[in-house]
Amino acid sequence: MPASTDTTSLEAITCILDGARDFRTPGQKCFAFGMAPVAQIFGSVLICLDEELAKTRDRTLRNKGIGERTIQTVFGEVTVKRRRYREEIRVDGKLKKGAIGICWMKRWGFRRTIGSRLV
């Protein structure tokens, strides 16, 4: 879309209406023009939230590294790099419940059997 000081510039209107045979196509073009910056801003917000979580996380959660995620949102796909964590396991092989607040296995009625104990 051409940059212009006039909000109703003829160049901007013809750029949007270029090749449009119906009203839906210009609407989709306007939506795409508006949502691309919103997706970038949302990605920046997610990165800031991830950094804040890294500062305030429980120290029993260990950082496994940074992985790339693509999220489908209303305004398009957003790709962010975020930290991945793993939970420490106790000597007897069970998860530390304090690291996650509650035991997710009990919450969903899932039972996990451990074949060999960690030493």
C-alpha positions as CSV (number, residue, x, y, z in Angstrom):
1,M,0.0,0.0,0.0
2,P,1.5,3.3,-1.0
3,A,2.5,5.7,1.8
4,S,0.4,8.9,1.7
5,T,-0.5,11.8,3.9
6,D,-4.1,11.9,2.7
7,T,-6.3,9.2,4.2
8,T,-8.4,9.0,1.1
9,S,-5.6,9.1,-1.4
10,L,-6.6,7.9,-4.9
11,E,-3.5,5.8,-5.1
12,A,-4.3,3.9,-1.9
13,I,-7.8,3.3,-3.0
14,T,-6.8,2.0,-6.4
15,C,-4.2,-0.3,-4.8
16,I,-6.8,-1.9,-2.6
17,L,-9.4,-2.1,-5.4
18,D,-6.8,-3.4,-8.0
19,G,-8.3,-6.5,-9.6
20,A,-11.3,-6.6,-7.3
21,R,-14.5,-8.0,-8.8
22,D,-16.5,-8.0,-5.6
23,F,-16.6,-6.3,-2.2
24,R,-15.0,-9.3,-0.3
25,T,-11.5,-9.0,-1.9
26,P,-10.9,-5.4,-0.9
27,G,-12.1,-6.2,2.6
28,Q,-9.7,-9.1,2.9
29,K,-6.8,-6.9,1.7
30,C,-7.6,-4.2,4.3
31,F,-7.8,-6.9,7.0
32,A,-4.4,-8.3,6.0
33,F,-2.8,-4.9,6.0
34,G,-4.2,-4.2,9.5
35,M,-3.4,-7.6,11.0
36,A,0.2,-8.0,10.0
37,P,1.5,-5.4,12.4
38,V,-0.9,-6.7,15.1
39,A,0.7,-10.2,14.7
40,Q,4.2,-8.7,15.1
41,I,3.1,-6.8,18.3
42,F,1.5,-10.0,19.7
43,G,4.8,-11.9,19.0
44,S,6.7,-9.3,20.9
45,V,4.3,-9.5,23.8
46,L,4.7,-13.2,24.0
47,I,8.5,-12.9,24.0
48,C,8.3,-10.4,26.9
49,L,6.0,-12.7,28.8
50,D,8.4,-15.6,28.3
51,E,11.3,-13.5,29.6
52,E,9.2,-12.5,32.7
53,L,8.3,-16.2,33.3
54,A,12.0,-17.1,33.1
55,K,12.8,-14.6,35.8
56,T,10.0,-15.7,38.2
57,R,9.9,-19.5,37.5
58,D,10.2,-22.1,40.2
59,R,13.9,-23.2,40.3
60,T,13.0,-26.9,40.3
61,L,12.1,-26.4,36.6
62,R,15.2,-26.7,34.4
63,N,15.6,-24.9,31.2
64,K,15.9,-27.3,28.2
65,G,16.7,-24.6,25.7
66,I,14.8,-22.4,23.3
67,G,12.3,-23.8,20.8
68,E,10.4,-22.2,18.0
69,R,6.6,-22.3,18.1
70,T,4.0,-21.2,15.6
71,I,0.6,-20.2,17.0
72,Q,-2.5,-19.8,14.9
73,T,-4.4,-16.7,16.0
74,V,-7.3,-14.6,14.7
75,F,-4.9,-12.2,13.0
76,G,-2.7,-14.9,11.4
77,E,0.2,-17.2,12.3
78,V,2.6,-15.9,14.9
79,T,6.1,-17.6,15.3
80,V,7.9,-17.1,18.6
81,K,11.0,-18.5,20.2
82,R,10.2,-19.6,23.8
83,R,12.0,-21.5,26.5
84,R,11.2,-25.1,27.2
85,Y,11.4,-26.5,30.7
86,R,11.6,-30.0,32.2
87,E,10.6,-31.0,35.7
88,E,13.2,-32.5,38.0
89,I,12.5,-36.0,39.1
90,R,13.0,-37.1,42.7
91,V,15.3,-40.0,43.7
92,D,12.4,-42.4,43.9
93,G,11.4,-41.6,40.3
94,K,8.3,-39.5,41.0
95,L,7.7,-35.9,39.9
96,K,8.1,-33.2,42.4
97,K,4.6,-32.0,43.0
98,G,5.7,-28.6,44.3
99,A,7.2,-27.8,40.9
100,I,3.8,-27.9,39.2
101,G,1.5,-27.0,42.1
102,I,-0.8,-30.1,41.8
103,C,-0.2,-33.5,40.4
104,W,-1.6,-33.5,36.8
105,M,-1.8,-37.3,36.8
106,K,-4.3,-37.3,39.7
107,R,-6.3,-34.5,38.2
108,W,-7.0,-36.4,35.0
109,G,-7.2,-39.8,36.7
110,F,-4.0,-41.0,34.9
111,R,-1.7,-43.5,36.6
112,R,1.9,-43.8,35.5
113,T,3.9,-46.9,36.4
114,I,7.6,-46.7,36.6
115,G,9.4,-49.9,35.6
116,S,12.7,-49.1,37.4
117,R,13.5,-46.7,40.1
118,L,16.1,-44.0,39.5
119,V,19.1,-44.1,41.9
